[in-house]
């Protein structure tokens, strides 16, 4: 993991691993999960501008303030995670967390840490706290799927979880457990 972190390209502004490292990290951690028979969960944290009154131009949030907030948040997020956890810049407004070890249900304390960090980041900088949405999904451990298929399936489910959180509204966390494996016929 340390070698992966050292060799991977980081996002210049946030200091987190760049999205180009996402699949490599997930594939590596999925192989580790399979061989060590441990759970793995990934999360997507999406930030949206804090609601403010319409400024007459149809804008309802300050994009520059949000970018500054995400930069500050990203700079301290790794301090809130365990040594083996990995944070990546997924998009300009979304961070990905690769959490080897916890199940989907066990990711709730991580999300609480992220919420507290968002509150502290906003308060410490005098910024309005942006809306935070999150989706988490646990990887499938059983079965005969190869690692590439496991990673694809996991990415799809965590994106569905984030979409579900977005539809439910600000502050929502959606956690998807792995689907039940059907017995072989």
N, CA and C of each residue as an Amber inpcrd file, in Angstrom:
protein
   555
   0.8300000  -1.1960000   0.0000000   0.0000000   0.0000000   0.0000000
   0.8740000   1.2580000   0.0000000   1.9110000   1.2430000   0.8250000
   2.7830000   2.4200000   0.8840000   3.4690000   2.6560000  -0.4520000
   3.9060000   1.5830000  -1.1110000   4.5210000   1.7280000  -2.4190000
   3.5130000   2.2950000  -3.4130000   2.2650000   1.7960000  -3.3500000
   1.2070000   2.2930000  -4.2340000   1.0220000   3.7950000  -4.0200000
   0.9740000   4.1930000  -2.7530000   0.7860000   5.6060000  -2.4390000
   1.9670000   6.4370000  -2.9260000   3.1740000   5.9050000  -2.7730000
   4.3720000   6.6520000  -3.1550000   4.4980000   6.7860000  -4.6660000
   4.1300000   5.7240000  -5.3860000   4.2950000   5.7420000  -6.8350000
   3.1300000   6.3810000  -7.5820000   1.9840000   6.4250000  -6.9500000
   0.7900000   6.9450000  -7.6230000   0.8770000   8.4550000  -7.7720000
   0.2590000   8.9250000  -8.8020000   0.2110000  10.3560000  -9.0530000
  -0.8390000  10.9760000  -8.1420000  -0.5030000  12.0990000  -7.5550000
  -1.4660000  12.7740000  -6.6880000  -2.0820000  13.9580000  -7.4110000
  -3.2720000  14.3050000  -6.9710000  -3.9560000  15.4870000  -7.4610000
  -3.1960000  16.7050000  -6.9200000  -2.8140000  17.6070000  -7.7880000
  -1.9810000  18.7410000  -7.3810000  -2.6130000  19.5850000  -6.2840000
  -3.8690000  19.8660000  -6.4070000  -4.5240000  20.7810000  -5.4720000
  -4.8560000  20.1320000  -4.1280000  -5.3540000  18.8970000  -4.1510000
  -5.8010000  18.2680000  -2.9090000  -4.7090000  17.4670000  -2.2110000
  -3.7340000  16.9870000  -2.9660000  -2.7100000  16.1340000  -2.3970000
  -3.1420000  14.6810000  -2.2840000  -4.3890000  14.3830000  -2.6430000
  -4.8820000  13.0050000  -2.6110000  -4.4820000  12.2850000  -3.8900000
  -4.5560000  10.9650000  -3.8550000  -4.2990000  10.2130000  -5.0670000
  -5.2820000  10.6480000  -6.1460000  -4.8120000  10.6960000  -7.3700000
  -5.6220000  11.1120000  -8.5070000  -6.5090000   9.9560000  -8.9560000
  -7.5760000  10.2650000  -9.6320000  -8.5230000   9.2450000 -10.0870000
  -7.8570000   8.1750000 -10.9490000  -6.7800000   8.5280000 -11.6240000
  -6.0790000   7.5420000 -12.4440000  -5.6030000   6.3520000 -11.6040000
  -5.4340000   6.5550000 -10.3090000  -4.9790000   5.4980000  -9.4020000
  -6.1330000   4.6420000  -8.8850000  -7.3580000   5.0680000  -9.1290000
  -8.5480000   4.4400000  -8.5400000  -8.6460000   2.9580000  -8.8730000
  -8.6160000   2.6170000 -10.1450000  -8.7700000   1.2130000 -10.5390000
  -7.6030000   0.3640000 -10.0610000  -6.4050000   0.9160000 -10.1150000
  -5.2340000   0.1840000  -9.6440000  -5.3610000  -0.1210000  -8.1580000
  -5.7400000   0.8770000  -7.3750000  -5.9140000   0.6820000  -5.9270000
  -7.0170000  -0.3330000  -5.6400000  -8.1440000  -0.1880000  -6.3090000
  -9.2570000  -1.1110000  -6.0700000  -8.9070000  -2.5460000  -6.4600000
  -8.2410000  -2.7130000  -7.5800000  -7.8640000  -4.0530000  -8.0170000
  -6.8950000  -4.6820000  -7.0230000  -5.9200000  -3.9170000  -6.5820000
  -4.9440000  -4.4030000  -5.6130000  -5.6190000  -4.7730000  -4.2890000
  -6.4790000  -3.8910000  -3.7940000  -7.1670000  -4.1540000  -2.5250000
  -8.1690000  -5.3040000  -2.6440000  -8.7820000  -5.4650000  -3.8140000
  -9.7150000  -6.5650000  -4.0270000  -8.9780000  -7.8960000  -4.0220000
  -7.7980000  -7.9300000  -4.6020000  -6.9850000  -9.1530000  -4.5590000
  -6.5800000  -9.4580000  -3.1190000  -6.1970000  -8.4430000  -2.3780000
  -5.8300000  -8.6320000  -0.9680000  -7.0440000  -9.1490000  -0.1780000
  -8.2080000  -8.5560000  -0.4400000  -9.4350000  -8.9770000   0.2350000
  -9.7250000 -10.4530000  -0.0410000  -9.5830000 -10.8410000  -1.2850000
  -9.8790000 -12.2190000  -1.6820000  -8.9050000 -13.1950000  -1.0170000
  -7.6150000 -12.8950000  -1.0380000  -6.6280000 -13.8280000  -0.4780000
  -6.6740000 -13.8580000   1.0520000  -6.9530000 -12.7190000   1.6880000
  -6.9910000 -12.6680000   3.1510000  -8.3930000 -12.9130000   3.7130000
  -9.3690000 -13.0370000   2.8170000 -10.7680000 -13.2910000   3.2110000
 -11.2810000 -12.2440000   4.2090000 -11.0090000 -10.9780000   3.8850000
 -11.4680000  -9.8730000   4.7180000 -12.4180000  -8.9970000   3.9060000
 -13.2850000  -8.2410000   4.5730000 -14.1950000  -7.3540000   3.8500000
 -13.4720000  -6.1360000   3.2630000 -14.1260000  -5.5090000   2.3390000
 -13.6390000  -4.2650000   1.7470000 -14.8510000  -3.4170000   1.4010000
 -14.7690000  -2.1500000   1.7310000 -15.8470000  -1.2170000   1.4290000
 -15.2530000   0.0020000   0.7500000 -15.9790000   0.5540000  -0.2040000
 -15.5600000   1.8410000  -0.7620000 -16.7040000   2.8320000  -0.5730000
 -16.3350000   4.0860000  -0.5010000 -17.3130000   5.1420000  -0.3260000
 -17.0420000   6.2870000  -1.2740000 -18.0860000   6.9660000  -1.6460000
 -17.9800000   8.1960000  -2.4320000 -18.6160000   9.3130000  -1.6180000
 -17.8680000  10.3820000  -1.4010000 -18.3660000  11.5620000  -0.6900000
 -18.5400000  12.6750000  -1.7050000 -19.7540000  13.1670000  -1.8340000
 -20.0370000  14.2330000  -2.7930000 -20.3740000  15.5120000  -2.0370000
 -19.7720000  16.6040000  -2.4610000 -20.0270000  17.9080000  -1.8590000
 -20.7880000  18.7630000  -2.8590000 -21.8060000  19.4550000  -2.3370000
 -22.5730000  20.4010000  -3.1560000 -22.5590000  21.7380000  -2.4430000
 -22.6510000  22.8310000  -3.2080000 -22.6060000  24.1530000  -2.5620000
 -23.6720000  24.2900000  -1.4860000 -23.3000000  24.9950000  -0.4280000
 -24.2630000  25.2830000   0.6380000 -25.3990000  26.0960000   0.0420000
 -26.6190000  25.8090000   0.4370000 -27.7350000  26.5730000  -0.1180000
 -27.6670000  28.0340000   0.3280000 -27.7790000  28.9100000  -0.6430000
 -27.8480000  30.3500000  -0.3850000 -28.9330000  30.9270000  -1.2760000
 -29.3100000  32.1310000  -1.0060000 -30.3490000  32.7830000  -1.8130000
 -29.8670000  32.9570000  -3.2450000 -30.8060000  32.8780000  -4.1830000
 -30.5030000  33.0870000  -5.5890000 -29.9360000  34.4900000  -5.7670000
 -28.8100000  34.5960000  -6.4840000 -28.1600000  35.8980000  -6.6620000
 -28.6900000  36.6760000  -7.8660000 -29.7520000  36.1950000  -8.4800000
 -30.3300000  36.8820000  -9.6310000 -29.7950000  36.3590000 -10.9520000
 -28.7050000  35.6100000 -10.9150000 -28.1280000  35.0380000 -12.1240000
 -28.4210000  33.5440000 -12.2330000 -29.3320000  33.0670000 -11.3890000
 -29.6790000  31.6550000 -11.4150000 -28.7390000  30.7880000 -10.6040000
 -27.6970000  31.3900000 -10.0140000 -26.7560000  30.6260000  -9.1810000
 -27.2720000  30.5710000  -7.7560000 -27.1900000  29.4040000  -7.1590000
 -27.6560000  29.2630000  -5.7860000 -26.5480000  28.7840000  -4.8640000
 -25.3210000  28.8970000  -5.2800000 -24.1970000  28.4980000  -4.4530000
 -22.9230000  29.1010000  -4.9890000 -21.9220000  29.1770000  -4.1650000
 -20.6560000  29.7600000  -4.5670000 -19.6850000  28.6400000  -4.9190000
 -19.4350000  28.4630000  -6.2290000 -18.5690000  27.3840000  -6.6890000
 -17.1300000  27.5610000  -6.2090000 -16.6170000  28.7870000  -6.1880000
 -15.2490000  29.0130000  -5.7260000 -15.1050000  28.6580000  -4.2560000
 -16.0880000  29.0300000  -3.4500000 -16.0450000  28.6960000  -2.0310000
 -16.0850000  27.1770000  -1.8450000 -16.8650000  26.4800000  -2.6600000
 -16.9340000  25.0260000  -2.5650000 -15.5920000  24.4040000  -2.9270000
 -14.9660000  24.8950000  -3.9770000 -13.6590000  24.3700000  -4.3640000
 -12.6280000  24.6020000  -3.2570000 -12.6640000  25.7720000  -2.6320000
 -11.7570000  26.0510000  -1.5130000 -12.0330000  25.1120000  -0.3450000
 -13.3030000  24.8850000  -0.0620000 -13.6770000  23.9790000   1.0240000
 -13.1320000  22.5790000   0.7480000 -13.3510000  22.0720000  -0.4550000
 -12.8980000  20.7210000  -0.7990000 -11.3800000  20.6220000  -0.6900000
 -10.6870000  21.6620000  -1.1040000  -9.2250000  21.6920000  -0.9780000
  -8.8110000  21.5720000   0.4920000  -9.4400000  22.3430000   1.3610000
  -9.1240000  22.2920000   2.7980000  -9.5060000  20.9370000   3.3980000
 -10.6710000  20.4490000   3.0500000 -11.1450000  19.1530000   3.5460000
 -10.1810000  18.0480000   3.1140000  -9.7960000  18.0490000   1.8430000
  -8.9110000  17.0180000   1.3020000  -7.5600000  17.0110000   1.9990000
  -7.1050000  18.1830000   2.3980000  -5.8100000  18.2800000   3.0520000
  -5.7590000  17.6130000   4.4140000  -6.9080000  17.3930000   5.0280000
  -6.9260000  16.7980000   6.3680000  -7.6530000  15.4570000   6.4350000
  -8.2220000  15.0110000   5.3410000  -9.0340000  13.7870000   5.3680000
  -8.2130000  12.5650000   5.7680000  -6.9750000  12.4650000   5.3240000
  -6.1670000  11.2870000   5.6380000  -5.8660000  11.1810000   7.1290000
  -5.8620000  12.2930000   7.8300000  -5.6360000  12.2700000   9.2760000
  -6.8050000  11.6210000  10.0120000  -7.9560000  11.5630000   9.3820000
  -9.1520000  10.9910000  10.0050000  -9.3370000   9.5120000   9.6780000
  -8.5240000   9.0170000   8.7600000  -8.6630000   7.6300000   8.3220000
  -7.5700000   6.7600000   8.9300000  -7.7710000   5.4560000   8.8500000
  -6.7500000   4.5260000   9.3260000  -5.5910000   4.4890000   8.3400000
  -4.4730000   3.9500000   8.7830000  -3.2660000   3.9110000   7.9650000
  -3.4780000   3.1620000   6.6520000  -4.2850000   2.1070000   6.6540000
  -4.4900000   1.2910000   5.4540000  -5.5610000   1.8430000   4.5200000
  -6.3170000   2.8360000   4.9580000  -7.3620000   3.4200000   4.1190000
  -6.7280000   4.3080000   3.0540000  -7.4200000   4.4430000   1.9520000
  -6.9190000   5.2400000   0.8350000  -7.9890000   6.2480000   0.4370000
  -7.5930000   7.4990000   0.2700000  -8.5050000   8.5390000  -0.2170000
  -8.0280000   8.9870000  -1.5930000  -8.9850000   9.1470000  -2.5090000
  -8.6690000   9.5500000  -3.8700000  -9.5740000  10.6900000  -4.2990000
  -9.0730000  11.5160000  -5.1830000  -9.8820000  12.5600000  -5.7970000
 -10.6200000  11.8900000  -6.9500000 -11.9260000  11.6850000  -6.8030000
 -12.7260000  10.9560000  -7.7900000 -13.1580000  11.8880000  -8.9230000
 -13.7470000  13.0140000  -8.5560000 -14.0600000  14.0950000  -9.4940000
 -13.7760000  15.3950000  -8.7510000 -14.0740000  16.5190000  -9.3740000
 -13.7970000  17.7920000  -8.6970000 -14.6300000  17.9700000  -7.4380000
 -15.7660000  17.2960000  -7.3410000 -16.6670000  17.4440000  -6.1920000
 -16.8860000  16.1490000  -5.4060000 -16.1790000  15.0900000  -5.7900000
 -16.3800000  13.7840000  -5.1470000 -15.0320000  13.1890000  -4.7530000
 -14.9620000  12.7000000  -3.5200000 -13.7970000  11.9690000  -3.0380000
 -14.1830000  10.4990000  -2.8810000 -13.2510000   9.6170000  -3.1800000
 -13.4610000   8.1770000  -3.0000000 -12.6200000   7.7130000  -1.8200000
 -13.1880000   6.8330000  -1.0150000 -12.4840000   6.2250000   0.1040000
 -12.4510000   4.7210000  -0.1130000 -11.2690000   4.1380000  -0.0980000
 -11.1080000   2.6970000  -0.1790000 -10.7900000   2.2450000   1.2370000
 -11.6810000   1.4250000   1.7930000 -11.6030000   1.0370000   3.2050000
 -11.4290000  -0.4760000   3.3260000 -10.1890000  -0.9640000   3.3360000
  -9.9930000  -2.3960000   3.5170000 -10.2640000  -2.7900000   4.9600000
 -11.0750000  -3.8150000   5.1450000 -11.3520000  -4.3080000   6.4920000
 -12.7820000  -4.1560000   6.9520000 -13.3650000  -2.9460000   6.9140000
 -14.7300000  -2.8400000   7.4370000 -15.7790000  -3.3410000   6.4450000
 -16.8710000  -3.8310000   7.0120000 -18.0290000  -4.1800000   6.1920000
 -18.7730000  -2.8850000   5.8780000 -19.8010000  -2.9810000   5.0630000
 -20.6000000  -1.7970000   4.7460000 -21.1710000  -1.1490000   5.9930000
 -21.7090000  -1.9870000   6.9030000 -22.2840000  -1.4590000   8.1460000
 -21.2240000  -0.7950000   9.0170000 -20.0010000  -1.3120000   8.9670000
 -18.9140000  -0.7660000   9.7750000 -18.3870000   0.5680000   9.2430000
 -18.8520000   0.9780000   8.0840000 -18.3790000   2.2430000   7.5090000
 -19.1100000   3.4470000   8.1050000 -20.1610000   3.2290000   8.8780000
 -20.9080000   4.3410000   9.4890000 -20.0180000   5.2300000  10.3580000
 -19.1220000   4.6830000  11.1980000 -18.2420000   5.5700000  11.9680000
 -17.3140000   6.4100000  11.0900000 -16.8990000   5.8560000   9.9590000
 -16.0670000   6.6320000   9.0290000 -16.8580000   7.8300000   8.5240000
 -18.1140000   7.5950000   8.1930000 -18.9490000   8.6900000   7.7030000
 -19.1610000   9.7380000   8.7810000 -19.3240000   9.3240000  10.0180000
 -19.4690000  10.2930000  11.1120000 -18.2100000  11.1410000  11.2440000
 -17.0410000  10.5320000  11.0770000 -15.7880000  11.2960000  11.1000000
 -15.7610000  12.3120000   9.9570000 -16.2360000  11.8940000   8.7870000
 -16.2340000  12.7910000   7.6290000 -17.1860000  13.9700000   7.8560000
 -18.3380000  13.6970000   8.4790000 -19.2840000  14.7800000   8.7820000
 -18.6680000  15.7720000   9.7700000 -18.0210000  15.2540000  10.8260000
 -17.3690000  16.1450000  11.7940000 -16.2510000  16.9450000  11.1430000
 -15.4890000  16.2930000  10.2640000 -14.4160000  16.9880000   9.5620000
 -14.9820000  18.1000000   8.6890000 -16.0950000  17.8490000   8.0190000
 -16.7250000  18.8790000   7.1860000 -17.1780000  20.0620000   8.0450000
 -17.7720000  19.7710000   9.1960000 -18.2100000  20.8410000  10.0990000
 -17.0160000  21.6570000  10.5790000 -15.9530000  20.9630000  11.0090000
 -14.7610000  21.6550000  11.5030000 -14.0420000  22.4300000  10.4130000
 -14.0020000  21.8760000   9.2090000 -13.3520000  22.5620000   8.0900000
 -14.0930000  23.8520000   7.7630000 -15.4210000  23.7780000   7.7240000
 -16.2210000  24.9720000   7.4220000 -16.0870000  26.0020000   8.5380000
 -16.1690000  25.5530000   9.7890000 -16.0930000  26.4800000  10.9240000
 -14.7190000  27.1260000  11.0200000 -13.6610000  26.3570000  10.7700000
 -12.3060000  26.8730000  10.8810000 -11.9320000  27.8660000   9.7950000
 -12.6900000  27.8780000   8.7240000 -12.3630000  28.7750000   7.6110000
 -13.4020000  29.8650000   7.4120000 -14.4580000  29.8380000   8.2070000
 -15.5120000  30.8380000   8.0610000 -16.3760000  30.6170000   6.8300000
 -16.3000000  29.4490000   6.2250000 -17.0930000  29.1340000   5.0260000
 -18.4440000  28.5740000   5.4370000 -19.4000000  28.6750000   4.5270000
 -20.6580000  27.9550000   4.7200000 -20.3750000  26.4760000   4.5030000
 -20.9580000  25.6470000   5.3500000 -20.7470000  24.2130000   5.2050000
 -21.5300000  23.7080000   4.0090000 -20.8470000  23.0530000   3.0640000
 -21.5700000  22.5180000   1.9010000 -22.3880000  21.2930000   2.2870000
 -23.2990000  20.9430000   1.4000000 -24.0700000  19.7210000   1.5860000
 -23.1520000  18.5330000   1.3160000 -23.2800000  17.5030000   2.1300000
 -22.4690000  16.3010000   1.9880000 -23.3930000  15.1120000   1.7860000
 -23.1530000  14.3750000   0.7220000 -23.8770000  13.1410000   0.4220000
 -22.8520000  12.0230000   0.3690000 -23.2660000  10.8170000   0.6900000
 -22.3120000   9.7110000   0.6500000 -22.9860000   8.4190000   0.2570000
 -22.2490000   7.6310000  -0.5000000 -22.6590000   6.2850000  -0.8410000
 -21.5240000   5.3340000  -0.5100000 -21.8530000   4.2290000   0.1410000
 -20.8740000   3.2010000   0.4870000 -21.3630000   1.8670000  -0.0380000
 -20.4240000   1.0160000  -0.4500000 -20.7770000  -0.3270000  -0.9070000
 -19.6710000  -1.2930000  -0.4840000 -20.1050000  -2.4530000  -0.0460000
 -19.1680000  -3.5050000   0.3550000 -18.9510000  -4.4530000  -0.8180000
 -17.7150000  -4.8770000  -0.9990000 -17.3660000  -5.7760000  -2.0970000
 -17.9010000  -7.1780000  -1.8460000 -18.1800000  -7.8760000  -2.9300000
 -18.5660000  -9.2790000  -2.8680000 -17.3040000 -10.0900000  -2.5590000
 -17.3940000 -10.9190000  -1.5300000 -16.2310000 -11.7370000  -1.1570000
 -16.3500000 -13.1700000  -1.6520000 -17.5510000 -13.7070000  -1.6770000
 -17.7380000 -15.0990000  -2.0670000 -17.8990000 -15.2170000  -3.5780000
 -17.8740000 -16.4490000  -4.0180000 -18.1400000 -16.7010000  -5.4310000
 -16.8670000 -16.8340000  -6.2390000 -17.0740000 -16.9930000  -7.5320000
 -15.9480000 -17.2540000  -8.4360000 -15.6420000 -16.0760000  -9.3520000
 -16.1780000 -14.9200000  -9.0440000 -15.9080000 -13.7450000  -9.8890000
 -14.4170000 -13.4380000  -9.8850000 -13.8920000 -13.0200000 -11.0290000
 -12.4990000 -12.5810000 -11.0210000 -12.4310000 -11.1490000 -10.4920000
 -11.2410000 -10.6820000 -10.1890000 -11.0830000  -9.3770000  -9.5460000
 -11.5940000  -8.2240000 -10.3960000 -11.4120000  -8.2920000 -11.7030000
 -11.8790000  -7.2100000 -12.5730000 -13.3990000  -7.0930000 -12.4830000
 -14.1010000  -8.2220000 -12.5180000 -15.5590000  -8.1970000 -12.4060000
 -16.0060000  -7.7160000 -11.0240000 -15.2960000  -8.1380000  -9.9680000
 -15.6210000  -7.6720000  -8.6150000 -15.4830000  -6.1570000  -8.5190000
 -14.4070000  -5.6280000  -9.0980000 -14.1680000  -4.1820000  -9.0520000
 -15.2480000  -3.4440000  -9.8350000 -15.5740000  -3.9130000 -11.0270000
 -16.6200000  -3.2710000 -11.8350000 -17.9540000  -3.2770000 -11.0910000
 -18.2990000  -4.4210000 -10.5110000 -19.5580000  -4.5450000  -9.7870000
 -19.5720000  -3.6000000  -8.5810000 -18.4610000  -3.5190000  -7.8720000
 -18.3540000  -2.6530000  -6.7050000 -18.4700000  -1.1830000  -7.0910000
 -17.8080000  -0.7880000  -8.1520000 -17.8880000   0.6020000  -8.6250000
 -19.3320000   0.9450000  -8.9990000 -19.9930000   0.0440000  -9.7170000
 -21.3890000   0.2970000 -10.0940000 -22.2670000   0.4800000  -8.8630000
 -22.1080000  -0.4060000  -7.8660000 -22.9680000  -0.3100000  -6.6780000
 -22.6770000   0.9410000  -5.8510000 -21.4190000   1.3390000  -5.7270000
 -21.1460000   2.5430000  -4.9310000 -21.6760000   3.7790000  -5.6550000
 -21.6400000   3.7960000  -6.9700000 -22.2210000   4.9170000  -7.7090000
 -23.7450000   4.9160000  -7.5810000 -24.3750000   3.7440000  -7.5650000
 -25.8250000   3.6550000  -7.3250000 -26.1540000   4.1660000  -5.9250000
 -25.3090000   3.8010000  -4.9600000 -25.5360000   4.2620000  -3.5810000
 -25.4610000   5.7870000  -3.5120000 -24.4810000   6.3880000  -4.1860000
 -24.3670000   7.8520000  -4.1880000 -25.5570000   8.4810000  -4.9020000
 -25.9990000   7.8930000  -6.0090000 -27.1870000   8.3980000  -6.7000000
 -28.4180000   8.3250000  -5.7920000 -28.5480000   7.2240000  -5.0490000
 -29.6640000   7.0850000  -4.1080000 -29.6120000   8.1300000  -3.0150000
 -28.4120000   8.4250000  -2.5180000 -28.2520000   9.4590000  -1.4940000
 -28.6130000  10.8250000  -2.0650000 -28.2140000  11.0850000  -3.3070000
 -28.5250000  12.3750000  -3.9380000 -30.0280000  12.5520000  -4.1090000
 -30.7280000  11.4870000  -4.4550000 -32.1800000  11.5720000  -4.6150000
 -32.8820000  11.7800000  -3.2810000 -32.2910000  11.2400000  -2.2090000
 -32.8930000  11.3630000  -0.8780000 -32.6580000  12.7430000  -0.2650000
 -31.6120000  13.4470000  -0.6850000 -31.3870000  14.8030000  -0.2050000
 -30.1370000  14.9620000   0.6460000 -29.8510000  16.2140000   0.9730000
 -28.6330000  16.5880000   1.6890000 -28.4730000  15.8180000   2.9850000
 -27.2360000  15.4510000   3.2700000 -26.9290000  14.7680000   4.5150000
 -27.2110000  13.2840000   4.5020000 -27.6400000  12.7470000   3.3780000
 -28.0140000  11.3420000   3.2990000 -26.7970000  10.4660000   3.0530000
 -26.7700000   9.3360000   3.7310000 -25.7550000   8.3100000   3.5230000
 -26.4820000   7.0430000   3.1150000 -26.0840000   6.4710000   2.0160000
 -26.6810000   5.2270000   1.5180000 -25.5990000   4.1530000   1.5380000
 -25.8670000   3.0360000   2.2120000 -24.9070000   1.9420000   2.3160000
 -25.5150000   0.7070000   1.6670000 -24.8000000   0.1270000   0.6980000
 -25.2680000  -1.0800000   0.0160000 -24.4230000  -2.2740000   0.4450000
 -25.1040000  -3.2740000   0.9460000 -24.4460000  -4.5330000   1.2950000
 -24.2100000  -5.3080000  -0.0040000 -23.2910000  -6.2700000   0.0120000
 -23.1050000  -7.0590000  -1.2050000 -24.3520000  -7.8790000  -1.5030000
 -24.6540000  -8.0800000  -2.7680000 -25.8260000  -8.8940000  -3.1030000
 -25.6100000 -10.3340000  -2.6550000 -26.7080000 -10.9870000  -2.3240000
 -26.6430000 -12.4030000  -1.9340000 -26.2530000 -13.2390000  -3.1330000
 -25.3520000 -14.1590000  -2.9120000 -24.9100000 -15.0550000  -3.9940000
 -25.9330000 -16.1660000  -4.1540000 -26.2850000 -16.4360000  -5.3830000
 -27.1980000 -17.5280000  -5.6520000 -26.4350000 -18.8360000  -5.6010000
 -27.0220000 -19.8650000  -5.0050000 -26.3280000 -21.1580000  -5.0000000
 -26.2110000 -21.7020000  -6.4180000 -25.1100000 -22.4140000  -6.6620000
 -24.8940000 -22.9940000  -7.9900000 -25.9740000 -24.0340000  -8.2700000
 -26.4650000 -24.0290000  -9.5130000 -27.5360000 -24.9570000  -9.8850000
 -26.9940000 -26.3170000 -10.2060000
